[in-house]
Amino acid sequence: MKLKNRVGIVTGAGGGIGRAIAQAFIEEGARVAALDINLDSLLSLEQEVGARSSQLMICASDATALESIRDTVDLVMSKWGQIDILVNNVGGGIGTHSDSTLVDEGWDATVALNLTGCFCFIQAVADPMRRQKYGRVVNISSSGGRYRSNTGAANIAYAAAKGGVLQLTRTVAHALGRDGITVNAIAPGLVMTQAGRKEYEMLAPALRERVLRETPLGYFCEPSEIASIAVFLASSDASYVTGATILANGGWCTS
Ligand SMILES: NC(=O)c1ccc[n+]([C@@H]2O[C@H](COP(=O)([O-])OP(=O)(O)OC[C@H]3O[C@@H](n4cnc5c(N)ncnc54)[C@H](O)[C@@H]3O)[C@@H](O)[C@H]2O)c1
């Protein structure tokens, strides 16, 4: 088991990718604090985890509110006494957007959800990780944070915030490296979560075909394929990897 005796926090753990990461961490022996704003989604995760629920702590909380971030970190420290892994997975596009008119009503909320919350969470776990001289931070960005979306979806705030996550990853990796803390990012393409499926279903059939044609692997990602990368980055297998971004988009950026 790659994560035995480790304790991790996974944000947005009730949703598609976060849920798959929380489950994979538990399977690899970690104890996981699963945070989500949606309590029902956490309760269903708890049911799925079943016999291993002693390895799970659910936290119905807002990953963008400084006070609840600090409360979550305090709760995990008081229950398990350590925080080894943080997965900043919460994110998504909010509001209406258009790249031709530069209207983006959801700018502040999108940046808060995808970028500011990510920074605040790293700040909150930095002290316990520094004391341990060990930590693994995994930030979930997006291929849209590096390349223009291949589906034509043009959420400027989302793309800018996810690009910010990539630069945050590099700079924080530099700041925390001497403390034994690695900081890396995963940049997925379209992943078949509920949110990803909805985006896919909104595409015109011709566009769906083009996107698939331009994806060398010829299919869209499953959440478990992102979770396995998170396990790698959180484990000692990735001990010399920091400041890196792993693109997981079936190769479409090479088309
Ligand atoms: N699905 C994709 O195609 C795709 C592609 C690239 C990147 N991503 C990124 O992966 C991450 C996860 O995406 P997903 O598709 O699993 O999303 P999702 O919508 O399935 O899950 C997101 C979860 O976050 C929770 N959440 C939302 N706001 C929150 C808040 N303020 N505090 C705490 N929890 C909150 C939601 O309740 C939900 O359970 C996001 O950062 C997303 O931007 C997704």
The ligand as an ORCA input file, in Angstrom:
! r2SCAN-3c Opt
* xyz 0 1
  N     -14.482     17.179    -15.199
  C     -13.654     17.729    -16.063
  O     -13.795     17.562    -17.292
  C     -12.476     18.518    -15.567
  C     -11.471     18.864    -16.502
  C     -10.382     19.602    -16.065
  C     -10.295     19.992    -14.753
  N     -11.283     19.659    -13.861
  C     -11.150     20.127    -12.482
  O     -11.223     19.004    -11.615
  C     -11.802     19.401    -10.365
  C     -12.964     18.490    -10.039
  O     -13.887     18.501    -11.100
  P     -15.151     17.518    -11.152
  O     -15.515     17.368    -12.578
  O     -14.894     16.330    -10.321
  O     -16.240     18.459    -10.467
  P     -17.578     18.077     -9.718
  O     -18.514     19.194     -9.972
  O     -18.001     16.660    -10.044
  O     -17.128     18.070     -8.190
  C     -16.779     19.238     -7.529
  C     -17.167     19.072     -6.060
  O     -16.775     20.262     -5.378
  C     -17.800     20.619     -4.473
  N     -17.712     22.057     -4.203
  C     -18.072     23.073     -5.023
  N     -17.841     24.246     -4.435
  C     -17.291     23.969     -3.214
  C     -16.828     24.756     -2.144
  N     -16.859     26.106     -2.183
  N     -16.331     24.140     -1.044
  C     -16.291     22.794     -0.968
  N     -16.739     21.982     -1.958
  C     -17.227     22.566     -3.075
  C     -19.086     20.221     -5.166
  O     -20.140     20.062     -4.223
  C     -18.679     18.925     -5.858
  O     -18.929     17.793     -5.027
  C     -12.159     20.870    -10.528
  O     -11.137     21.673    -10.012
  C     -12.263     21.037    -12.034
  O     -12.051     22.361    -12.428
  C     -12.361     18.940    -14.261
*
